[in-house]
Amino acid sequence: MSYRRAQLALIGYLVCKVVGVAWIATQSAESDKSLATLLGHVWDAQWYLGIAQHGYGQAELIPGYGGGPAGRWQDLAFFPLYPGVVRAVSELLPMTIVGTALLVTCVSSFVAAWGIHAFGTVLHSNRVGVLLVLLWGLLPQAFIQSMAYPEALFTALCAWSLYALVKQRLITASLLAVAAGLTRPLGVALVAAVVITAVLASPRGRRTLAAIFIAPLGLLGYFVWVGLCTGRPMGYFDVQRDWKTRVDFGQSVIEATSRVAAGNVSTVEQVSVLIVIGGLVLLWILVSSRPPTAVIVFSLILVAMAVGVSGFIQIKPRFLLPGFTLLLPAATFLAKARPISLAVTFAVLAAISFKYGAFFVTTGYTP
């Protein structure tokens, strides 16, 4: 997919990011907090930066260490590709580790936007591709696309892998799935999409068999490495258990929804519950529209993991952020709308996204 064809989408995305970060900067100045700290040195970002600086097994060296289980290997809960890229770039550029991480995120987010445009265009049209990028850039949780988190990198890998699948480039898709499996545990959604697409491919040949075996290598390789580090075959899952992360089949979401219904909860909890419910509704609409199998598999598993794994409700929207595929029905619907309707729709989405992002970041919640 040519860069020239994606220019409108990328310019629109750039405007979203510049205004969103500027809004956060304004709020950070009023609250006497550093923008660099708010975006690059809080919550899980501290763990990723600690790994980038010191490697694994050095939890006591991670700035702001805390909030997790005591022990040498608790940082193994965080996958290696993002901090590895940050470390590599920091060796090349005269920047602080925080600045480097934010640069990697910024570049990754634009590569993701380009991939999302390519994906939407090849499935429908250039107009749908542009709208899909803008919808992704104006999600309420879109501020995470500007933080020192791996979501932008992960989304870029997913977008281009799904694009490759639609174009029937199985080896390319499987190699990108390897990288995604080294970035987030949610990589299992992309791995499954590649493997199932390859299994259903006709006729089958060496390329389909290679894709089936290649795609899971990143995810499985990291699990094996964690097992060797901890001396336990199921070491990764033991680490997650130490973090009190487990499959709860949506219990944490149900409890949060009940609290919201009863009142007396924070704005962040209310919005987080609405985002999760919205994700489930969008999933149903997407599946009803009968997209390609890879899109259904990816979206189903992504949402299932976001909803079905225990955790604070405010982190659930972060897990849904790579689910740009959920926005496909909305993008195709808006593609038929008149310009005035589009302008009003995106103005409202922008106001919600920018205001909520600034509120979330500056009030100290954990995404």
C-alpha positions as CSV (number, residue, x, y, z in Angstrom):
1,M,0.0,0.0,0.0
2,S,1.6,3.3,-1.1
3,Y,2.4,6.0,1.4
4,R,1.0,8.6,-1.0
5,R,-2.5,7.0,-0.9
6,A,-2.4,7.0,2.9
7,Q,-1.4,10.7,3.2
8,L,-4.8,12.0,4.0
9,A,-5.3,9.4,6.8
10,L,-1.9,10.1,8.2
11,I,-2.4,13.9,8.2
12,G,-5.7,13.5,10.0
13,Y,-4.1,11.2,12.5
14,L,-1.3,13.6,13.0
15,V,-3.8,16.4,13.8
16,C,-5.5,14.1,16.3
17,K,-2.2,13.3,18.1
18,V,-0.9,16.8,18.1
19,V,-4.2,18.3,19.6
20,G,-4.5,15.4,22.0
21,V,-1.0,15.7,23.4
22,A,-1.3,19.5,23.5
23,W,-4.5,19.2,25.5
24,I,-2.7,16.9,28.0
25,A,0.3,19.3,28.1
26,T,-2.1,22.2,29.0
27,Q,-3.6,20.1,31.8
28,S,-0.2,18.9,33.0
29,A,1.0,22.5,33.3
30,E,-2.1,23.4,35.3
31,S,-1.5,20.5,37.6
32,D,2.3,21.2,37.9
33,K,3.2,17.9,36.4
34,S,5.8,17.1,33.7
35,L,4.3,16.0,30.3
36,A,7.3,13.7,29.8
37,T,6.7,12.1,33.2
38,L,2.9,11.7,32.5
39,L,3.4,10.1,29.1
40,G,6.7,8.2,29.6
41,H,7.5,7.4,33.1
42,V,4.4,6.2,34.9
43,W,2.7,2.9,35.7
44,D,3.8,0.0,33.4
45,A,6.0,2.3,31.4
46,Q,8.4,2.2,34.4
47,W,8.7,-1.6,34.0
48,Y,9.3,-1.4,30.2
49,L,12.0,1.4,30.7
50,G,13.6,-0.6,33.5
51,I,13.9,-3.6,31.2
52,A,15.3,-1.5,28.4
53,Q,17.9,-0.1,30.7
54,H,18.8,-3.1,32.9
55,G,17.4,-6.2,31.2
56,Y,15.2,-8.8,33.0
57,G,15.6,-9.9,36.6
58,Q,16.7,-6.5,37.9
59,A,13.4,-5.4,39.4
60,E,15.1,-3.6,42.2
61,L,16.7,-1.2,39.7
62,I,13.4,-0.2,38.1
63,P,12.6,3.4,39.0
64,G,9.4,3.7,41.0
65,Y,9.4,-0.1,41.5
66,G,6.3,-1.3,43.2
67,G,2.7,-2.4,42.6
68,G,3.7,-6.0,41.8
69,P,4.8,-9.1,43.6
70,A,8.1,-9.3,45.4
71,G,10.8,-11.3,43.6
72,R,13.5,-11.1,41.0
73,W,11.5,-12.2,38.0
74,Q,8.2,-10.2,38.2
75,D,9.3,-8.1,35.2
76,L,8.9,-11.2,33.1
77,A,5.2,-10.3,32.9
78,F,6.3,-7.7,30.4
79,F,7.1,-8.9,26.9
80,P,10.5,-8.0,25.4
81,L,10.1,-6.5,21.9
82,Y,9.1,-3.0,22.9
83,P,11.8,-2.5,25.5
84,G,14.3,-4.2,23.1
85,V,13.5,-1.7,20.4
86,V,13.8,1.2,22.9
87,R,17.2,-0.1,24.0
88,A,18.4,-0.4,20.4
89,V,17.3,3.0,19.4
90,S,18.8,4.6,22.6
91,E,22.2,3.2,21.6
92,L,21.9,5.1,18.3
93,L,20.4,8.4,19.4
94,P,21.6,10.9,22.0
95,M,18.3,10.9,23.9
96,T,17.1,10.0,27.4
97,I,15.5,6.6,27.7
98,V,12.1,8.3,28.2
99,G,12.5,10.4,25.1
100,T,13.6,7.3,23.2
101,A,10.6,5.3,24.3
102,L,8.2,8.1,23.4
103,L,9.9,8.4,20.0
104,V,9.5,4.7,19.4
105,T,5.8,4.9,20.4
106,C,5.3,7.9,18.1
107,V,6.8,6.2,15.0
108,S,4.9,3.0,15.8
109,S,1.6,4.8,16.1
110,F,2.0,6.3,12.6
111,V,3.1,2.9,11.2
112,A,0.0,1.5,12.8
113,A,-2.2,4.2,11.3
114,W,-0.7,3.5,7.9
115,G,-1.4,-0.2,8.3
116,I,-5.0,0.4,9.5
117,H,-5.6,2.6,6.4
118,A,-4.1,-0.1,4.2
119,F,-6.3,-2.8,5.9
120,G,-9.5,-0.7,5.6
121,T,-8.8,0.2,2.0
122,V,-8.1,-3.3,0.8
123,L,-11.3,-4.6,2.4
124,H,-13.5,-1.7,1.3
125,S,-12.3,1.6,0.0
126,N,-9.8,4.4,0.5
127,R,-12.6,6.4,2.2
128,V,-13.3,3.6,4.7
129,G,-9.5,3.4,5.3
130,V,-9.3,7.1,6.2
131,L,-12.3,7.0,8.5
132,L,-11.0,3.8,10.2
133,V,-7.8,5.6,11.1
134,L,-9.6,8.6,12.4
135,L,-11.9,6.5,14.5
136,W,-8.9,4.6,16.0
137,G,-7.1,7.9,16.7
138,L,-10.1,9.3,18.5
139,L,-11.0,6.4,20.8
140,P,-11.4,7.6,24.4
141,Q,-8.3,5.5,25.3
142,A,-6.4,6.8,22.3
143,F,-4.0,8.8,24.6
144,I,-2.2,5.5,25.2
145,Q,-1.0,5.7,21.6
146,S,1.2,8.6,22.8
147,M,2.6,6.9,25.9
148,A,5.7,4.7,26.6
149,Y,3.6,1.6,26.2
150,P,3.8,-1.2,23.6
151,E,0.2,-0.9,22.3
152,A,1.1,1.3,19.3
153,L,3.9,-1.1,18.2
154,F,1.6,-4.1,18.8
155,T,-1.2,-2.5,16.8
156,A,1.2,-1.7,13.9
157,L,2.2,-5.4,13.7
158,C,-1.4,-6.6,13.9
159,A,-2.6,-4.1,11.2
160,W,0.1,-5.0,8.7
161,S,-0.3,-8.7,9.4
162,L,-4.0,-8.7,8.9
163,Y,-3.4,-6.7,5.7
164,A,-1.0,-9.3,4.5
165,L,-3.6,-12.0,5.3
166,V,-6.2,-10.3,3.3
167,K,-3.7,-10.0,0.4
168,Q,-2.9,-13.8,0.9
169,R,0.7,-13.2,1.9
170,L,0.9,-15.9,4.5
171,I,4.6,-15.8,5.2
172,T,4.7,-12.1,5.7
173,A,1.7,-12.3,8.0
174,S,3.2,-15.1,10.0
175,L,6.5,-13.3,10.5
176,L,4.7,-10.2,11.8
177,A,2.7,-12.5,14.1
178,V,6.1,-13.7,15.5
179,A,6.9,-10.1,16.4
180,A,3.5,-9.5,17.8
181,G,3.9,-12.6,20.0
182,L,7.0,-11.0,21.4
183,T,5.2,-7.7,22.2
184,R,2.0,-8.5,24.1
185,P,0.3,-11.6,25.3
186,L,-2.6,-10.5,23.2
187,G,-0.4,-11.6,20.3
188,V,-2.2,-15.0,20.6
189,A,-5.2,-13.3,18.8
190,L,-3.0,-12.5,15.8
191,V,-1.3,-15.9,15.9
192,A,-4.7,-17.7,15.9
193,A,-5.9,-15.5,13.0
194,V,-2.8,-16.4,10.9
195,V,-2.9,-20.1,11.8
196,I,-6.6,-20.6,11.1
197,T,-6.4,-18.6,7.9
198,A,-3.5,-20.9,6.8
199,V,-5.4,-24.1,7.8
200,L,-8.4,-23.0,5.8
201,A,-6.3,-21.9,2.8
202,S,-6.9,-23.8,-0.5
203,P,-4.9,-25.2,-2.0
204,R,-2.5,-25.9,0.8
205,G,1.3,-26.0,0.1
206,R,4.6,-25.3,1.7
207,R,3.8,-21.7,2.3
208,T,0.6,-22.5,4.3
209,L,2.4,-25.2,6.3
210,A,5.3,-22.8,7.0
211,A,2.9,-20.1,8.1
212,I,1.2,-22.5,10.6
213,F,4.6,-23.3,12.2
214,I,6.2,-19.9,12.0
215,A,3.4,-17.7,13.5
216,P,3.4,-19.1,17.1
217,L,7.2,-19.0,17.4
218,G,7.5,-15.6,19.1
219,L,4.9,-16.3,21.7
220,L,6.0,-19.9,22.4
221,G,9.7,-18.9,22.4
222,Y,9.1,-16.3,25.1
223,F,7.1,-18.7,27.2
224,V,10.0,-21.2,26.9
225,W,12.6,-18.6,27.8
226,V,10.6,-17.5,30.9
227,G,10.4,-21.1,31.9
228,L,14.2,-21.4,31.7
229,C,14.7,-18.1,33.7
230,T,12.4,-19.2,36.5
231,G,13.3,-22.9,36.4
232,R,9.6,-23.8,36.0
233,P,8.0,-25.1,32.8
234,M,4.9,-23.0,33.4
235,G,7.0,-20.0,34.6
236,Y,5.2,-17.3,32.6
237,F,1.8,-18.3,34.0
238,D,3.3,-18.5,37.5
239,V,4.5,-14.9,37.1
240,Q,1.1,-13.8,35.9
241,R,-0.4,-15.6,38.9
242,D,1.9,-13.6,41.2
243,W,0.5,-10.5,39.6
244,K,-3.0,-11.8,40.4
245,T,-3.8,-12.1,36.7
246,R,-6.0,-15.1,35.9
247,V,-8.9,-16.1,33.7
248,D,-12.0,-15.0,35.5
249,F,-14.5,-15.3,32.6
250,G,-15.6,-11.7,32.9
251,Q,-16.1,-11.6,36.6
252,S,-14.1,-8.4,37.1
253,V,-16.1,-6.7,34.4
254,I,-19.4,-7.9,35.8
255,E,-18.4,-6.6,39.3
256,A,-17.3,-3.2,37.9
257,T,-20.6,-2.9,35.9
258,S,-22.5,-3.6,39.1
259,R,-20.6,-0.9,40.9
260,V,-21.3,1.6,38.1
261,A,-25.0,0.7,38.1
262,A,-25.1,1.2,41.9
263,G,-23.4,4.6,41.6
264,N,-20.6,6.1,43.8
265,V,-17.8,5.2,41.4
266,S,-15.2,7.4,39.6
267,T,-15.6,8.8,36.1
268,V,-12.8,6.6,34.9
269,E,-14.6,3.5,36.0
270,Q,-17.9,4.6,34.4
271,V,-16.2,5.4,31.1
272,S,-14.1,2.1,31.2
273,V,-17.3,0.0,31.7
274,L,-18.9,1.9,28.8
275,I,-15.9,1.2,26.6
276,V,-15.9,-2.5,27.4
277,I,-19.7,-2.8,26.7
278,G,-19.2,-0.8,23.5
279,G,-16.4,-3.3,22.5
280,L,-18.8,-6.2,23.0
281,V,-21.5,-4.5,21.0
282,L,-19.1,-3.6,18.2
283,L,-17.9,-7.2,18.2
284,W,-21.4,-8.5,17.7
285,I,-22.0,-6.0,14.8
286,L,-18.7,-6.9,13.2
287,V,-19.4,-10.6,13.3
288,S,-22.9,-10.0,11.9
289,S,-21.3,-8.2,8.9
290,R,-19.4,-11.4,8.0
291,P,-15.9,-10.1,7.5
292,P,-13.0,-12.4,6.5
293,T,-12.3,-15.2,8.9
294,A,-9.0,-13.7,10.1
295,V,-10.8,-10.6,11.2
296,I,-13.4,-12.5,13.1
297,V,-10.8,-14.7,14.8
298,F,-8.5,-11.8,15.8
299,S,-11.4,-9.7,17.1
300,L,-13.1,-12.5,19.0
301,I,-9.9,-13.6,20.8
302,L,-8.8,-10.0,21.5
303,V,-12.1,-9.1,23.1
304,A,-12.3,-12.4,25.0
305,M,-8.9,-11.8,26.5
306,A,-9.7,-8.2,27.4
307,V,-13.0,-9.1,29.1
308,G,-12.2,-12.6,30.4
309,V,-8.9,-11.9,32.2
310,S,-8.9,-10.5,35.7
311,G,-7.8,-6.9,36.3
312,F,-8.8,-3.4,37.2
313,I,-11.6,-2.2,34.9
314,Q,-9.6,0.9,33.9
315,I,-7.0,-1.3,32.2
316,K,-9.6,-3.1,30.0
317,P,-9.8,-0.3,27.4
318,R,-6.1,-0.5,26.9
319,F,-6.4,-4.1,26.0
320,L,-9.1,-3.2,23.5
321,L,-7.0,-0.5,21.8
322,P,-5.4,-2.8,19.2
323,G,-8.9,-3.9,18.2
324,F,-9.2,-1.4,15.3
325,T,-11.1,-4.2,13.4
326,L,-14.1,-3.6,15.8
327,L,-14.4,-0.2,14.2
328,L,-14.9,-1.5,10.6
329,P,-18.7,-1.4,10.7
330,A,-18.7,2.2,12.0
331,A,-16.2,3.2,9.3
332,T,-18.3,1.7,6.5
333,F,-21.4,3.3,7.9
334,L,-19.8,6.7,8.1
335,A,-18.4,6.4,4.6
336,K,-22.0,6.9,3.3
337,A,-22.6,10.0,5.5
338,R,-22.7,13.6,4.3
339,P,-19.7,15.9,5.1
340,I,-21.7,17.9,7.7
341,S,-22.6,14.7,9.5
342,L,-19.0,13.5,9.4
343,A,-17.8,16.9,10.8
344,V,-20.2,16.8,13.7
345,T,-19.4,13.2,14.5
346,F,-15.7,13.6,14.6
347,A,-15.9,16.9,16.5
348,V,-17.9,15.2,19.2
349,L,-15.5,12.2,19.3
350,A,-12.5,14.5,19.4
351,A,-13.9,16.5,22.3
352,I,-14.6,13.3,24.3
353,S,-11.2,11.7,23.5
354,F,-9.1,14.7,24.2
355,K,-10.9,15.7,27.4
356,Y,-11.0,12.2,28.8
357,G,-7.4,11.5,27.9
358,A,-6.1,14.6,29.7
359,F,-8.3,13.8,32.7
360,F,-7.2,10.2,32.9
361,V,-3.5,10.9,32.6
362,T,-3.3,13.9,34.9
363,T,-5.4,12.4,37.7
364,G,-3.1,9.4,38.2
365,Y,-5.1,6.4,37.0
366,T,-3.3,3.3,35.8
367,P,-4.1,2.2,32.2
